[in-house]
Amino acid sequence: MLWLNSTVFSYPSNYFSDNFKSVDHLYKQRYYHPEEAKPFHSSIASLNAQDKKCLVRTRLRIKSGDYNWVSCSIAVYSDQMIYYIVARDITDSVLFERRLVYQAGHDALTG
């Protein structure tokens, strides 16, 4: 069973619970950004054996087809075969952080 906070992705609230029964469905349907699909899937696979929780920062595809940066809190309960993934949109924060990093290394007058 898979539960996701679908409002982050601009889908109806029951979209993921009705259409995806495992994290593999997200992987196969390419909801992850292509550069981050395998690392994200590997993170979840490593959690399966340990019933742990983790926080992952990645990009996921929203309904419009664009990718948003999200902070995913993931909890795996393998004995119940349940994944809880709660994603929080952090796109604005990531873009602001990147702008600050750029500005820190560039002069405002000369670029």
Beta strands, then each sheet from edge to edge (+ up, - down):
strand 1: 2-4
strand 2: 53-61
strand 3: 67-77
strand 4: 82-89
sheet 1: 1+ 4+ 3- 2+
end
